[in-house]
Amino acid sequence: MRILHKLPIKSDFFKNVLKLSSSSAFASVLTALALPVITRLFTKQDIGDFQLLYSIILLFGLLGPLK
């Protein structure tokens, strides 16, 4: 985070946007690096089952607050 102090950005909004986008980029890189390990540990069927379950959970998570 010391890099943010060196940038000439004065607005808190732009600092927060930079923090959010950099953390999102870091998460994407981490996922891309972990993908070969995950595909070695699990079969296509296991990954597909997990993705289906995860999609259903996300759907209920989005619809839950609507009541």
CORJO-V454637 format. One line per field, one symbol per residue. ss: DSSP state (a for helix, b for strand, c for the rest). phi: phi as a letter, one per 20 degrees, with the letter a starting at -180 (. if undefined). psi: psi as a letter, one per 40 degrees, with the letter a starting at -180 (. if undefined). A space follows every 50 residues. Layout:
ss->???
phi->???
psi->???
//
This chain:
ss->caaaaacccccaaaaaaaaaaaaaaaaaaaaaaaaaaaaaaccaaaaaaa aaaaaaaaaaaaaaccc
phi->.ffffefeeefffffffffffffffffffffffegfffffecefffffff ffffffffffffegffl
psi->eddddeifhdhddddddddddddddddddddddedddddddiiddddddd ddddddddddddeded.
//
